[in-house]
């Protein structure tokens, strides 16, 4: 019986009535046109244009919320520069892109440099050399011929959070050690306050030019979605009000176009599973719930180990205490025990307090400050994620920490 049902599911997917080209709704799709970002693209082009004459442009910093077109825009300009450069190539031009959020890349300065060396065609072992030796290898590699190198470091704040801003400073100072090559750094961050938190000397050397990407508004998102939906879905598939609802959801989420496109794609997949003839408003609601769940799990899996240990402590205490409140002090005590068991460095209580505050901002927990009169104030912590997410979160953390 089950065999026939499974066959039926496969048959219904054979007769695809929903999608014409799903790839146009996926995050790695590169559109030919990038609507509502013309000004930013022109600014990037004018700042980086000197590379075509073999001159080093100013280091550039792009910032704006997730899904506001930063990466699309810089990669578009990079490709156009490469095309133009091929026609008139007096000096070699290399444009290298690295996403600093990639696991096992942004953990240490060593790993970031090792990844850049790999992209430039060299090789160093994953661990084992002094960091200074890896810097020397990087310099040797990029300085081996006369060239312009533009290094695009996406989600640069993630690397600084895990390492420190020193490596950024070191990269921006490299030109003084290069004799053949000129190096330009383009930093990209989703964190609008990232530059304010940097050491002033790092900030002045990194962000010689800055471009802000404002959030898309609901009308701009509708325009982006309509253009993509036209090519992604077959005719008369998108129900009335669906594009508007997608845009409204994403506009609430700081004008995130990536989220809007994900919503529409997942809604299409849910519609297909329902064997529905049209994408309906209910499919958008279901897609939104799924994205919320996945977003929290993605945050948990990409956080550094110390963050995961604090979260593990909170989850354990919540399960043990059931409906009783838990406080920051309890979390710190259990966190210390976990550090001892896993032979990990113990952070100060102040730092763990900051991590708890970050979890509150991310919506993973709710923190309530309770006044104890003369006894000062205490912070009461409650998990704010659904039970089905907690189960998956525990698995992610345990696997990452190798802790039962």
N, C-alpha and C positions, 0 to 999 in steps of 0.2 A: 504493500500500500504506500509506504513512505517513498519507495523507489519511483512510483508514478507521480507523486507530488513533486519530488525533486526534478524529474524529467519535465513536468509542467512548468516549473519555475524557469528552467533553462530554455524551454521553448519560447516562453513569453519574452525572454531577453534576446532571443534570436530575432524576434519580430520587433525590433526597436522602433517605437513610435514617438519617442520623446526627443532624443538628442540627434542633432545633425553633426556637431563637432564639440564634444565636451571639453577638449583641451583649452578652448578659448576662455573657459571659466576657471582654469586652474592657475595657481599662484606663479608657476614658472613660465606662463605664456607671455610672449613679448609682443604687444600690439604695435602695429605700424605707426599709429598715431597715439599720442598721449594727451587726451583732451584736458583742458583746464590747468595745464602746467606749462603753457607756452612761455610765460615770463621767467619762471625758474630755469627752464631749459636754455633760454637766451642768456641769462646771467652766467650759468655754468659754462656755456660755450665761450663767452667773452673772457672769462677768467682763465680757462684752460687753453685758449687759442695760441698763446705764445709757444707751446710745445711744437707747433708746426714749423717754427723758425729755429727750433733747437734751443729755445730759451726756457729756463725754469719758471713756471707760473707760481703764483702764491699758493701756499697750502690752503686748502678749502675745507670748510666744515658745513655739512648739511644737517639740519635737524627739523623734526616735526613728528607728530604722532605716527604710530603704525598705520600702514596703508594709505599714506598721503602722496605716494609717487616718487619718493626720494631715490630708491634704488633703480626704478625704471628710468628715471630722468638721467641719472649719471651714466648708466650703462648705454642709454641711447646716444648721449653725447660722445661717450668713449668709442662706440662703434663708428659714428660719423667721423671722428678724428682719425681713426684707423683707415677708413676708406680714403679720406682726403690725403692722408700721409702717404699712402701707397702710390698716389699719382706724382707726388713730389717728395722724395725721401732722401734728403741730404743727411739727416741724422736718424738713426734707428729709434723707433718709438715702441715701448712696451707698456701696456696697460694691464695691471694685474688686480683681480678682485678677490677679496677674502672676507667671508662672513665670520666674524669673531664669536658668534653664538654657537658655532658648531662644537659639538661635544668632543673632548679630547684635542681641541685645537687651542681654545682660549684659557686653558687651566694655568699655563705658565708661559713666561716670556720665551723660554726655550722652544715650546711647542709651536708658538706662533711663528717664530723665526724658521723652525724646521719646515713648517707648511709653506712658507714663502719661498724657501730654498727649493722645495720640491716643485713649486709652480714655475720657478725660473730654470728648471731642468737639472738642478743639483741634487745632492743627497747627503743627509746626516742621519746617524742612528736616532731612534725615538728618544733615548735617554743616554746619559753616561758622560757626555762632554761638559766641560765648564761652559756656562752661558756666554762668556767672553769669546770662547773659541768658536761658538756658533755665529756670533756677531761677525767675527773675522771672516768666516766662511761666506756669510751673506755679502759682506763688503767685497770680497774677492770675486764673487760670482757676478754681482751687478756692475762691478767696475772693470770687468774683463774686456770691454769694448766701449767705444763712444756711443752713448745712447741716452734717451730720455726715458725715465721710468715713472709712471703714475701709479701709485699704490692706493687702491680704494679699500678702506677698512670699514666694513658695514657692521652695525651694532657694536661699535667700538666701546660703548659704555659697559657692555657685558664683560669684555676683557679687563677693563680697568677695575670693575667690581671684584673680579677674581684675583687679579694680580696687583697692580698699582699703576699710577700714571707715569712712573719712571720710564717704562718701556716706550711710551709715546714720546716722551722728551728725547730719549736716546735716538728714536727713529728720525725725529725732526732735526736732530743735530748731525745726522750722518753725512750731510753734504760736505761738511768740513773735512771729512776723511776720504772723500771720493775725488779722483783726479780726472776720470774719463766721463763719468755718468752724473747726470743731474736727477735728483729724486724729489718728486712732489707727492705729498700725502693728502688724500681726500678722506676725511672722517665722516661717518654717518651715524646719527644717534636718534633713537625714538624718545630719549629722555630730554625734555626741554630744559631741565635745570642742570644737565650734565656739565656744561662748560663752567657754570658758576661754582661747581664743586671742585674743579681742577685747581691745582697749584698754579698761581698766576704766571710763572715762567713757562709752564707747559701750555697754558691757554694762549699766551701771546705767540708761541712758536707754532702751535697747531692751527689756530683759527685766524689766520691773516685775513681771510675773507669768509664771511658767513652768509648762508642763505636759509631762510626759514620757509618751510612748506606748511601753509595753513591747512586745517582740516577741510575736506570737501563738504559743501552744504548738501541738503537733501535734493535740491534740483540738479546739482552737478552729478551726484551719485545716480539719480534717475537717468540722466543722459548717458553716463558710462555704462550702466546696466542695460539700457535699451539697445545700445550699439552692439554690445557683446551678445545679448539674448537673441537678437535677430539672426546672428550667424551660428549660435550654439544650439538652438532648438529648432525643431521642425515647425511648420506653420500652425497657428492657432493653438499652441500648447500652453502658453503663459496666460493664466486666467486674469480676470479683471482685478486691478488693485494690487497685484502681486509685486510688480516692480516698485510701486510706491511704498509698499509695506517694507520690502527689503531695504530700500533707501532710508526709510524712517528709522528702522532698527540700527542701521550702520551710522546714520547721522548722530544718533544718541550715543554711539560708541566712538565719539570723537571723529566722525567723518572718515571712517576706515573703509576704503574702497575694497581692500582685500577681503574684509569680512563680508561686505555686501555680495561680492562675487561668490564667496564660499557658501553663503546662505542660499543663493539662487541655485548653485550647482547641487548642494545637498538636498534642497527642496525638490529638484528634478529627479534625483536618485530615489527619494522617498516616494514620489509620485509614481515612478517606474515600478517600485516594489509593490505599491498599492494597486497596480494595474489601472491607474486612473487615466482618464483621457486628457486631463488638464492639470497644470500645477495650480493648486488652490491656496487660499490664505492659511488654511490649517497646516499645509506642508511647510510654510514659512515658519510658523510657530514651533513645529516639531524640529525643524532644522536649527532654529535658534537655541532650543534647549540642548541639542546635541553639541553644538559649538561651545556653549557655556561650559559643559562638562569637560570637553576635550581641552579647552583653554586652561582650566585649572590643573589638569593632569600634566599638560605641557610645561606649565610654570614649575610644578613640583619636580618633574624629571630634569629640568635644565638648571635648577638651583645648585649652588656649590654644596659640598658634603656637610659643612657646618650648619647650613640652613636646614638640610634634610634631617640632621640629628635633632635640631630643636623641634621640627615638625613631628618627628617620630615620638619625642617626649610628650608633646601635646596630645597626640592621638592616643598613646598608651594611657596617659592620665585620664583622658576623657572616657575611655572605655572602662577603666577601673573605677572611677568615681561616679559613673552613670550620670545622675541628675545633679550631683553636688558640684559646686563651683570649683574651678582650679585657678591658682594664682601664679604670677610670674616666678615667685620664689620656688614653688613646687616644680615648675618646669625646669628651672636652673639646676635644682638638686638632681633630678632624674637625668638631665642632659650631661651633668658631670659624671654620673655613673656610666652612661653609654660611652662617653669619651674614654674612660678608664678601660672599659671592656674592649673597645676597638683600638686602643693605644693611639688616640688622637689628641692633638693639642687642645686644651680647654680654653675657650674664650672667656673674657671677663663678663661679669654679670651685666655690665652696662652694654656691652656689644650684643649679648643675647637679648637684652631688652629692646635694642634697635631692630633685631631680626623679628622679634614678636610684633613690633610696630609695622614692619614691612608686610608681614602676613596679614595684618589687619587691613592695610591699604589694598592688598591684592584681593581681599574678600574671602580669604581662606578661613580666617577666624574673626570673631567679634570681640573687641576689647572694651571693657567698661571700667572707668576709674571710680573706685569706691573710697570715700573719705572715712578715715578712722579717727576723726577728731584730732586730739593731740598726738595720736599714734601715727600720724601721717596719712599717706594714701596708698591704696593697693590696686593693682590692675587685675580684674577678673577676666578670665579667658574662656570663650566658648567656641567650639568648632562650628563653622558656618557652611560646611559642605555636606551634601546629601550622603546617606549611608552607602549607596552603590559606588560613589566616588571615593569615599574613605577606604573601602576595601581595596580598590585599585591603587590608591595613593600609598597604602601600606606596602603593597607588593613592590611598587616602584622604589620606595625608600629602602626596603629590606634588601632588594637586589643590588641597589647602588652601594649600600653600606656593607653588604656581606654580613648582615647582622640578623640573627633569628629573633 
